Amino acid sequence: MQGNILIIGASGQIGIELTLALRAKYGNESVIASDIRQPEDPIFEEGPFEILNVLDKDRLFEIVRKYDIKIIFQLAALLSATSEKNPAFAWELNMSGLFHTLDLAKEGHLHQVYWPSSIAAFGPNTPADSTPQYTIMEPTSVYGISKLAGERWCEYYHLKYGVDVRGLRYPGLIGYRSEPGGGTTDYAVDIFYHALETGHYTCFLQENTMLPMMMMEDAIRATVGIMEAASDRIKIRGSYNLAGISFTPAMLATEIRKHIPSFTIDYAPDFRQSLADSWPNSIDDSNARVDWGWSHEYDMERLVSTMIAEIKKKKIIKV
């Protein structure tokens, strides 16, 4: 990647981690963080930060010109569960934010655009096991529909206008630096806080709901890796499948008990269960592994031990 970088949605679950990673690699002043409101996290004091509503295209262009931005990571979006509560706004935010960045690239202001997709882009008719890169995609959630549409628009802008746009279909992401952000897979973050604070968790998914998951560190490596890869290695301009590990809430609880033997869990599925039921059990990401050398590092044992150790260090946890 060459040129100053703008991260939109920097205070979100992915954004915080990506800001840290890119500033460590490219320097604080070269990575401009932005979000709709000023975040409390002190990490944003270490480099430039701008208030930005991605729906305000004029403000976005103003920031691009101010810092001579050449690369945008457009992360601002409403996630799956939150989108179902406000479908019209979810569609507006998830799609218009993408178009604003793609148009700036089309007009020659940017060299690269990153836009994340999700396993939510699949659907109940998609093959559930080892879901291939190219398959039936009939999402039934607002979030999933917006992600599938976004993938196709990314490919269109690349084919028609030569925009260097890249993306990944994220599985459920598990990290310790930020709180859950309204996604259906966020139970796998929330469970650790409850395990350490109260010793009990009530899960909003059924115990045997298998979903693809990934440690945040792996997801950030993949995000940086695809953007740093030579353009001729990027064969897919919609979004690449990305995989780490798959597990159920019951499997995760069992692994947590190896560290907290008294931990208990029960289950009270809500509307998020139907969303999870429409998603794959596991993902085939062989295209990413072959095309640009992706590989994950965290298995379930390492993921759980890391999450528990890191959350214990946070002052809000009293253990």
N, C-alpha and C positions, 0 to 999 in steps of 0.2 A: 504494500500500500504506500502510495506517495502522495503527500499533501495533507493539509489539516483535516481533522476528522470532527464531525458533529454527531453526537449521540442524542436522538430524540426519545424521550421516555427514560431518561437516565436514572431516575430514582425508583424504577420498578425492579422486580426480582432479577431479571437478566441485566438491566441497565447498570445497576450498582456494580455488579461483578465485572461487566465489560468495561466500564469506566476505569476501574482499578487496573485491569489487565492491559488495556491500551495505553494508559498513562505510564505504567511501568515500562512498557516497551518503546513508546514513541515520545515520551516526555509530557509533563503536565500541561504545558502551554500549547501543545499541538492537538490536544483532545478537548473539545468544547462539549461540556455536558449541558443538557437542557431538559426542562420539564414544565408542566403547566403551573406548578407552584414551587416555591423555594423549599428544598428538602432540609430536614434536620440533621442528616448524617454529615459529620464533619469532613468526610472524605472529599466533599464537593468544594471545600474551601481551598483545596490544594491546586486547583486549576480553574480556568474560566467556566462560569456557569451563566446561562441565560434563561429567563422565563420565556416559555414558548408554548402556545397552543398550536398544535400541528395543523388545525383547521384554518389558521390564519396564514394564508400563503404569502401575503406581503411581509409579515413579520419573519417568516421563515427565510424569504429571499434576503431580507435585511441582514440577518445573522450570517447567511452564506457569504454575502459581500463583505461584511465587517471583518470576518476572520479568514477570508479567501478559502472557504471550505471546498474540498475536492471529493470527500468521501462522506456519505451519510449512512448511519445505522438507524433505520426507522423502526423503533420498537414500540411506539405508542399504540395501544389498543385496549379494548375491553375484552377480557378473557371469557371463557365459555359460560360459566355459571352467571356471571354479572351481565353478560350480553343477553341472556334469556329474560332478564328482568327489564331490559330497556332495548328492545330489538332495533328500533328506528335509529336511536343514537349510536348503538353499536355499529350498525352498517355505515352510518355517516363517518364516524371516527376511523373505523378500520379501513375503509376504502378511500376516503378523501385524503387521509394522511399519506397513503401510498401514492396516489395520483400526483400530489403536490411534489413529492420527491422525484418521481419518475419524470415529470414534466421539466423540472430543473435540469435533470441529466439530459433529456432530449434537447433542451435549448443550449446545451454545451457548457453549463455552469459546473457540472460535477463530472468526475471520472468514474466513480463507482457508487452503487446503491446496494445496501443490504436490507432485505425485508424477510422476516421470519414467517414461515408457515407452521403447521401443526398436524399432529395425528388426527385432529378434529376434522381435517379436510376429507378424511375417509368417511365411511358410513356403514350402516347395518348390513349392506349387501357386499361389502368389501371382504375378501378372504381374510379371516381373523388371525391366522397363524402364518408367521413369516411373510407378512404383507409385502408384496413386491412393489418396486418403484412405479411400474405402470399397471394399473388395475382399475376395477370399478370404483368410482368415487361419487357417492351420492349422500353428502352430509345432511343431517337432519337438524342441526343447530345453527343459529344465526352466526355464531363464531366460525363454525366449520364452513358454512356457505361463503362467508367473506374471505376465508383463507383460500378456498378452492378458486374463487373468482380472482383473487389477487395473484395466485400462481399463474393463471392464464394471462392476466394483464402484464405481468413481468415478462413472460415469454414473448408476448406480442411486442412490447417496447424494445426488446432485444432484437427480434427478427425484423421489425419495421424501421426502427430508428437507431439500431446499433448500441443501445444502452447496455452498459456492463452492470447488469443487475444479478445478484446472487442470493440464494436463500436455502434454508434448511427446514424440514418438517420436524420440529422438536417433539420428542416424547414428553412425558411428565418430568419436570425439572425439580431437583431437590437441592436446596442450598440453605445455609445457616445465617447469611448476612442480612437477609430481609424477611419480613413477615409474609405469610401466604397472601396472594394477590387476587383471589377470586376464581381460581381455576378448579376444575373437577379433580385433577390429580393432586391438588394441594393438601389433601389429607395426609400425604406422605411427608409433608413438612410439619404440619400442625401436630401430628402424632408425637413427634419428639418433644415438643414443648410440654404437652400434657403428660407425657411419660415422666419427664423430669420434675414438673411442678406438682402434679397431683397423683401420679402413679396409675392413672386411668384415662382411657380415651373412648369416646363414643363416635364411631366411624359412620359417615353418611353414605358409605358404599357397603355392599354385601361382602362378607368375608372372603368369598372365592372370586372376586372381580379381578381378573388378571389384566394388567396394563403395562405398556412399555414405559420404563423410567430411566432417568439418567442423573448422575451427580452433576451439579452445576459446573464444577471445574472441567469436566469433560465437554459440556456444552459450550463453554467459553473457548476452549481449545479448538473445537470444531468451527465455531463462528469466526475466530481469527484465522484459522487455517484455510477456510474456503476463500476468504477475502485476500489472503496472501498468495494463493496459488496462481500460477500463470494462467492467463485467460484461455489459452488453447486447451487446458486440462479440464475446464468447466464445460461439460457436455450438456448439462441440464440447466435451463434458465428459468424454470418454474421454481421448484424446490427439491432438494435431495432428501430422500429418506435418511433418517439418522437414528441409530439404535445404540442402546447400552445394555440394560438388563430388564427383565420382566418379572413382576411378582404381584401377589395379592396382598390385601390388608392383613390376612391371617399369617402369611409368610413373613411379612415385615414385623408383625407383633412377636412372632417366635424369635426372630433375630434380635429384637430389642431386649427380650427377656434374658438373653445371654449376658447382658450388661446390667439390666434392672430386673432381677428375678421376680419381684413382686408386682410387676406391671400387669394390668388387666385391661381388657378391651371388650366392648360390646358393639352392637351394630343397629343402626336406625336409618336405613336407606331413605333418601329423599329424592327430589326431582333430578339430582345429579346422577342418580343410578342409571336413568335412561340414556343420558349422555355417554356415560362410560360404557354401557352395553353396545353402543353403536361404534365403538372404537376398536382397533386391533388388540390382540393379545401380545403379539410380538411383531417385529419389523425386520425386513430384509434390507440392509443398507449396503449391499455389495457394490452398487454403483459408486457411492462415495468412497468406499475403501479402494476401489480400483482406479477411479478417475483422479483423485487428488490426495490419496494416501491416508484417509481417515482411519483411526482406530481408537476404541475407548480403553480406559485404564481402570475404572472403578467397578469392582464386583459388589455384590450385596453386602458381604462382610465388611469390606473396607468402607463402603458408603455409611453403614450404620455406625461403625466405630468412630468415623470422622464426625458425623453429625452430633453424636452424643458428646464427644470431647469438646467440640467447638461451641456448642450451645451452653455447656457447663461454664465456659469462660465468660459468657455474657452476664452482666450484672443482674439482669432481671430474673435469672434462674438461681434459686437458693437450694443448693445441694451440698 
